């Protein structure tokens, strides 16, 4: 078979194996990534057996070919997509709050780990490595891999802050590792190595800075284009697929900068300020697409790692297992020592760090495809001695396997021992209150079902065993849940704005203002009131008032003034509706009367503030009221028309072809009304 067909066979079989494995592992404690790696190693170990069966022989050839893929191909094919998906799914507000901690771990923490690991290798290993080689190896095995870490966390961790910290570190220190690796590889291949600290520091700053700039520039340009589209899911999703590869290629290949930093920057801008540039209806499809792609690529990468490890390491390497064990234990201890050493800093910046979470941070430092790809680059470098290349590949592959299998498979146990497998007590009580609300609703439905004449033979004893107990108490322990309660209300309000935006009832500017105010309120001790940041966004630009009557410039000034009036009206209206929604929601989540009273007082202040703003708008700008309200009413009605067409299509009353034509007409009216509203 041709090479292309063999790779296609590998892709199909690998995904099918992944699907079956995921199905078998459902409701088990075995991490998917660990099982995939083990399966890949088993398949790789069986490739040495001879067979005359044509189909089996072709399958064997396809897996052998896959195991021989170039390391750069692995980096350029899998890494951009997996890094983008991981960063795009981060909560950007939380990432910004924790950025100081992530940066400390990813840069100085990573550099210290590299230096100490190099020192350990020079002390323990009897192979006579040079300083350059030891530093290169230290950079390879010191970086936690985003692919392995993210895959593990999504299966085991429900704590968003801890997940963001570990995931953020793994994303950024990967960029640090690749930069250091490139520098030290050059050093290791020199006959007379010359090492200048200032040159290394300069090169590191250059690589990271240029990488960030490339990601930001591409994000800005692409968002301008995406903002000009209207609900074109094919183009919007295709762009998010292509651009991570583009920025990675441009950074790594053209500017020799950090492709990972470029991709992370692009993804964070898309997930943060760029989120409202995407059509609201597209966002759900976009996340589904990337979630599916992540599953496919994770399946392929872990199988490939298993194949590479088992096919490229021979039995001759078994004599070095004792050195592997020492280096593996050393790497774990070095990471633990560095994190504990940085604890005084990490506990005082960002959102802080507890001892329990630091243990998870240490144990969750998995190595994966990135480390192996860097080791494979070394293994194919003819400038290095063949024995040295085999040693680096053996140790790296061993550490990758051990961290994924040992650390990955025991992570649930470690988190359970530390009490991090459950929600914090205050959060748990709020969660129990939500479950209580659900159970009460189920109780009402249960009563209706009992009276249904076509459900007289139901075995209710059996049914009741599988549903939440109606009216179940949520504990007698008294815990201060005020902070968690307010946080839950604010998070509910933030989601209300995103839902309104998705329905087309809030513009991107109004959504940004309102969501930004919520995120500021969530910083530190959460507060429902005041919302000082909103007022700053509501000011009419002074230049638009002064330049109103100037020829040519006046039309732009009037358009800017009108746009700002629309933003004020929309955001005030959205704030008012949100406060009404939160007033209805607050009692169902409250655990104590006093707690509810304090919250409602703050919500009432928000409500009055929004109401007074709307009244003032009508009094001070009566000439704009009709125009603004007409535009909003038209947008709501057109959005309703589109939703009805989609609903009727779903019910089979309209064919998909006819529905597409009707929706195109509605969206054209939406686009035209938006353009007309911006004209003076």
N, C-alpha and C positions, 0 to 999 in steps of 0.2 A: 504494500500500500504506500501511497505517497505520504510525505511528511505531514502535509496539511491535513489529510484525512486521519492520520494516526493521532494528531493533536485533537482533532474533533472527537474522535472515539474516546480519548482520555477525558475530555471535558464532559461528554455525555455520561460516561460511566461514573466519573467522580461525583457529579451532581446527583445521580441516581443513588449512589452509595450514601451520600450525605443525607438525602431525603429519608432513606430507610433507617439510617442510624439515628437521625433526629426523632423519627417516629418511635423507635425502640427505646430511646432514652427519656421519652416523655414521662413525667411523674417519677423520675429517678434523681438521685443526687449526683450523678456522674456528669461533669461538665462536657459539653459537646466538643469543645476544642481539644480536650485531653483524649477523648474517645477517637476523634478524627486523626490526631497525631499517632496514636497507637495503631489504628487501622492502616495508616500510611506506612508505618514501619513494618507491619506484618506483610503487607503486599510487597513492599520492597525486598523483604527477606525471602519471599517465595519466588522472586523473578529469576533466581539462579537455576530453578528446576527446568529440565528440558521437556518439551511436549511436541507431539506430531499433529495434534488437533488444530486445524487451520484457524478456527475462531479464537481459541485460547491463545494460540501463537500470536495472532494479530493484537489481541488485548495486551499480551505481555510486551510486544514491541511498542505499543502506545505508551505504556507506563514507563518503560525504559527510556524512551525519547523524552517524556515529561521530566524524568529525574535528571536529565542532562541539559535542561534549559539553562541558558546563560544567566548569571546572577544579575546583570544589568537589566535583562528582560523582566526578571521577577520584580525588581525595584520599580521599573518604569510602567509595568502593566498593573500591578496590584496596589502598590503603595499610594499613588495619588487618589484613587477612588476610595480606599479604606480610610485614609486620613481625612479626606473631605467629609465622608459620611459621619465619622466620629465627631469632628469639630462642628459640623452643621447641626448635629443633634444636641450639642451642649446648650445649657441655659446661659446665654451670653451675659446677662446681668450678674449672675453668680460667678462666672468666669472672671469678669472684670474685678469683682470684689476680692477674689482669691488670687489674682494675677501675681501679686507680690510674693505669695507663698510658692506658687507654681514656678516663678522665675528663679527663686532661691534654690529650689530643688533641681531645676532643669539646667542651670548654668554652673554656679559655684559647686553645688552638690555633685553634679555630673563630673566636673573637672577633678574634684577631690577624689571621687571614686576611681577615676581613671588613673590618677597618680599612685594611689595606694595599691591598686590592683597590679600596676606595673612593678611596683616595689616587691609585692608578694611573689610575682613570677620570677623576678631576678634572684630572689632569695631561695625559693623552693625548687624550681625546675632545674634539672641538671644539664639542660641542652645548650647552654652558653648563648642565650639570646642577647642581642644588643639592646641598648636603652630604647632606641627607636622602635624595635620590634615589640618590646614589652609595653611601651606606651600605645602602640597601634592595637595590640591585643586588649589592653585595658579599655580603650575607647569602644572596641567591638562589644565587649561583654558587660560594660557598665550601664548601657542605656536600656531602660525598660521599653519594651516594644509596644507601640500603640495597637497593633493588630491583636496580639495575644492578650494584653491587659483589658482592652475594650470588650473583647469576646467574653472574657471571664466575668467582668463586672456586670455585664448585662444579664448574666445568668444567676449571679449570687448576691448582688448588692442592691438594696432598695433605698439607701441613704444617698440623696442627691448630692449633698455637699462633699461627702467622702469620695463618691464616684467622680465628681468634677475635679477634685484635687488630684487623684491618681491618674485619671484620664488626661487631664491637662498637662501634667508632668510628662507622661509618656509621649504625648504629641510633640512637646517642645524639646525634650532632651534627646529625642531622636534626631532632630536637626543639629543639636550640639554634637552628638556622637558622629554623624556623617562628616561634619566639618573637621573635628579632631582626627578622625580616621584618615581623611584625605591628607592632612598635614603630616601625620606620623607615618603614613605609608611612604610618602616621599622621603622622609627621614630614614626609614628602614631600608630603602633601596639604594641609598647613597653609600659609596665606598668609604668616604670620610664625612660622616654626618655633621652638619652645622646646625646648631639649635639656638635660636634667638627668641627669647620670651616676647619681646616687643613685636616681632614679626608675626608670631602666632596670635597674639591679642589683636593686632591690627587686622589680620586676615579673618579672624573670627567675627569681629565687629562688621567688617565689610560684607562678609557672606550673609550674615543674619539681616543686616540693614537692607541690602539690595533685595534679598528674598522677600522681606516684608513690603518694600516699596512696589515690587512687581505685582505681588498679590493685591495690594491696595489699588494700584492703577487699573489693573484689569477688572477688578470688582467695580470701580467707579464707572469706567466706560461701559461695561456690560449692563450695569443697572440703569444707566440712562437709556440704553436701547430697550431693555426689558420693560422699563416704565412707559415706553411708547406703545407697547403691545397691549392688547385687550383680550384677556382670556384665551390665549393661544398656548395650550398646554404642551403641544408637541415641540414648539420652538423653545419655550421656557425650560422644560425638562432637559431637552437636548443640549442646551447651553450649559446647564449645571453639570452635565456629563463630560462635555468636551473641555471646558475651561480649566478644571483641575489638572488635566493632562497638559494643557497648553502652558499654564504657569509653571508646572513642574519641569517641563522640557526647556522652556525659555530660561528658567533660573539655573537649572543644573547644567545644561548643555551649552548655552550661549554665554551667560554671564558667570558661570561657575559659582553660583550662589546656592543658598539652601532652598531646594524645591519644597521641602516639608513646611518650612516657615511660610513660603508663598501660598501653599494650598491651605494651611491653617488660617492665614490672614484672609484669604478669599472667602473661606467658609464662614468665619466669624462675622465678616461684614454682611454676607448674605443672611445669616441667621439673626443678626441684630438690626442695624439701621436699614438694611436692604430688604427686610422681610415684607414690608408694605409695598415694595416695588413690584413684587410678584402678584399676579392676579389672585384674588382671594380664593377662587374656585380651584386654582391650580395647586395650592400649598399642600392639600391633603394627598393629592396624586403624587406630588413631588416626594413627600416623606415615604409614601408606600413604595415608590420606585427605588429610592435609595436604601430602604430597609431590605428589599428583595435582593438588590445588587450586593449589598453587604453580606447577606447570607451566602450567595453564590461564590463570592470572592473568598470569604472566610473558609468555606468548604474546600475550595481549590488550594488555598495557600497552606492550610494545615496538612492536607494530604501530601502536597508537594514537599513540605518540610520533612514529614515522615519518610517519604520515598528517598529524598536526598541523603538523609542521615543513614538509612539502612543500606543504600547502594554504594555510597562513596567511602564508607568506613569499613575496612577489612578486619579480619581476625587478628592481624599483626598488631593492631592498635590496642588490643586487650592488655598488653603489658603495661600500658600507660594509664590504666583505670585508676590506680592509686593516686596518681597526680591529678587526674580529673576530680576525684573525690575531694582532695585537699583544696583545689582551686574553687570548686563549687561551694564548699563550706566557707572558704575565705571570701568569696564574692558576697555571700549572704551576710556574713559578719561585717564586712566593710560597709555594705549598704546600711545595715542596722546601726553601726557606729556613726556613720556620717549623719543619718537622720536624727539620731539621739543627740549628736553634737550640735545639730542645727535647731534642736527643739526650743532653746531659749528665744531664738529669733522667730521660728515658725509659730510659736504659741502667742506671740505678741503682735503679729501682723496679719493682714487679711481677716479671716474670721476665726483665727486661733486653731489650735490643734491639741487634742487630748492624748493621753498616753495610750489609750485603747486604739484610737485611730492611727497613731504612729506605728503600732504593731502591724496593723493591716497594711499600712503604707510600705512597711519593710517586707512583709511576706507577699504582698501583691506585686512585687517587682519582677514580673516575668520577662524572660528574653524570648524572642521569636524570630519571625521571618527576616526582619531587618538585620539582626546580628548574623544570621546564617548567610544572608546575601552578601554582607561585607566580608565574611570569612571565605565565601566562594570567589569573591573578587581577588582576595589574597591567593587562593588556591590556583587561580589561572594566571597569576602574574609571573612571567618568566624571569623577571629580574631578581626574584628571591630563590633561595635554595629549595629544592623539591622536598627535602626532609622538613624544613621549617614550615613550608606550606601545609604539609600533612598534619603537623603538630597543631598549628593554629586551627585548621578545620576540625580536627578531632576534638580538641578542648571546647571550641565554640559549639559544635553540634551537641556534645555531651551536656554542656550547661543549658542549652536551649531545651533539650529533652527533659533534663532533671527539673528545671524550674517549672515547665508546663505540667509535667506529670506529678511531681512531688508537691510543689506549692499550689498548683492549680487544683489538684484533686482534694487537697486538705483545707482549702480556703473557707468552705462552709463550716468546717469543724472549728477553725480558728475564730471565725466571726461569732459562732455560737458560744464559744468559751468566753469571749470578751463581751458578750451580751449585745453585739452589734447586728445580730440577725433579726432583731425585733426593733420596732419603732421606739423612740424615747417615750417615757411614761406620759408626759403631757400631750404629745402628738398621738399616742395610742388612745388616750381617753377621747380626744376629738374624733379620731377614726372610729372608735366604738360608738360614739354618738351618731355618726353617719350610718353605721351598720344598723343601729337601733331604728333610725328613720326608715331604712330600707325594709327592715323586718316588719315594721308597722304597716307599711304599704303592701307588703306581701300578705299580711294578715287580712287586709281588706279584700284583696283579690281572692284569697282562699275562701272567705265567706261567700263571695259571689259564686265561686265554682261549686261549693257545697249545695247551693240552691239551683244549680243547673240540672235540668231534668235529663240531659244526655250524659251526665257524669255521675250517675247514681251508684255505679259499681266501683268507684275509686277506692283503693286501699289507702286511706288517709294516714294510717300508722306508718306505712312504708314511705309515703310522700314526705311526711313530716321529718323523717330521719335525714333527709337530704336538703332541707331548707334551714335558713337562719331561724333560731327559736324566737317566736314572737314575744316582744316585750322583755327580752333578756336584759338584766342589769349589767352595767359596765364597771362594777367595782366600787368599793367603799372608801378606798384610799384617797385622802384629800391631797391634791397636787395643784400647784399654781399653774393653771392652764391659760391665763390671760394673754400671754405673749403668743402662744400657739393659736389661740382663738382669733386674735386680731390678724395674725399672719394668714390664717385660713380665709378670713373675710376678704383681705386684700388680694390674695391669690384668686379668689372667686371673682372679684371685681375685675381683675386684669383679664381673666378668661372671658368675662362678659364683653369686654371691649374687642377682643380678638374675634369672638363670635359675631359681634355686630359688624366688624370689618369684613368678615367672611360672607356675611349676608348682603354686603353692599350698603349698609346703613350708616357706616362711618368712613370718612375719607382717610387716606394714608396719613395726612398731616395731623388730623384730629386724633387718630389712633396713636401716633407717636407721642403727642403731648400727654395724653391720658395715661398711656402705659408707662411713660418715663416718670410721671408723677407717682405712680404706684410703686415703681422700682426704687425710687428715692425714699418712699415711705417704708419700704421693707428693709432698708439699710439700718443696721443696728437694732434698736428696740422699735418694733413696728407701731406706726401711728396712723389712724384713719384720717385724722385732721391735725394740723392744717395741710394745705396743698399749695405751698408758696411758689413752687416751680411753674405752676400753671399760669399764674398772673404774668410772669415774665414773657411767656409765649403769646400772650394776648395783646401785647402793646402794638398799636398801629405804627409802622415805620414813619419816623418824622419826615424823611425825604419825600415820601409819597404824598404827604399833605402839602409840603412846600412847593413841590414841582407839579402840582395838579394842573395849573393853568399854563405851563410852559409848552410851546408847540413841540410836537413829536414826542418829547420826553413825557409830556402830560398824559398821553394815552397809556404809557407803561406805568406811570405813577398811579393812575386811577385803577388800572388792572391789579396792581400790587395791593392797593388799599382794599379793593373789593375782595380779593382773595383772602386777605387777613380777616376781614369781617365775616366771611364764610367760615373760616377756621374757628373764630371765636364762637359763632352761633352753633356750629356743629359740635365742638368740644363741650360747650356749656350744656347743650341738649343731651349729649352722650353722658356727661357727668350726672345730670339730673336723673336720667333713666336708670343709670347704674346705682345711684343712691336709693332709688325706689326698689330696685331689685334686691339690694343688700338688706334693706329694712325687712323685706319678706323672708329672706334667707336666714338672717341672724338668729331668730328664736329657735330654729330647728337645729342649730349647731351649738347653742349655748349650754354650758354645764351648770351655771349658777345664775340666779336672778341678778346679783350685783354686777356680774360680768356682762350680762346682756344690757343692763341699764347704762353702764359706762360706754359700751360700744354704740348703742343707739343714739346717745347724746352726740357722739362724734359724727355719726352718719347723718343726723339731723342738721348739723352745722354744714356738712358738705352739700346737703340738699338745699338749704337756704342760700348758700353761696351760689350754687348753680342757678337757682330760681331768680335771684336778684340780678345776676349777670344777663339772663334772658330778658328780664323786664327792662333793664337799662339799655340793652341793645335796641329794643323796640322803641324806646323813648328818644334815644340819641341818634339813631339811624333809621327813621321811619321810611325814608326813600329806598332803603335796601331790603326792608323786611319782606315785602311782597316777592321781590326777585329771589332772595335766598330761600324762602320757604317754598316757593314754587319749584325751584330747582330740586330741593330735597324731596318734595312730594313726588315729583316726576321720577326721580331716581328710585324711590321706594316702590312706586307702582310698576316701573319697568323691571325692577328686580323681582317683584312678586309675579309678574307675567312670566319671566324666565323660569322661576321655580315651579310654577304651575305646568309649564310645558314639559319640564323634566319629570315631574311627578306623573303626568298623564302618559308620557313615554314609558316610564317604569311600569305602569299598570297595563301597558299594551294598547292604549286607546289611540296613540299616534305612532306611526312607524318612525324608526330612528332617522331615516333620510329626511322625512318631512319635518321632524323635530329640529334637525340641524339647520334647515333653511329658516324655520321660525325663530330659532335662537340667534342666528346670524343677524336677522332683521332687528330683533330686540337689542342686541349688543351694539349694532350700528347706531340705533337711536340713543343708547347710553353714551356712546363715544361722542356723538354730535352734541348732545345736551351738555356734556362736560366742556367741550370746546366753546359752545355758545355762552356758557356761564362765566367763562374767563374773559369774554369780550367786554369792552366798555360800552 
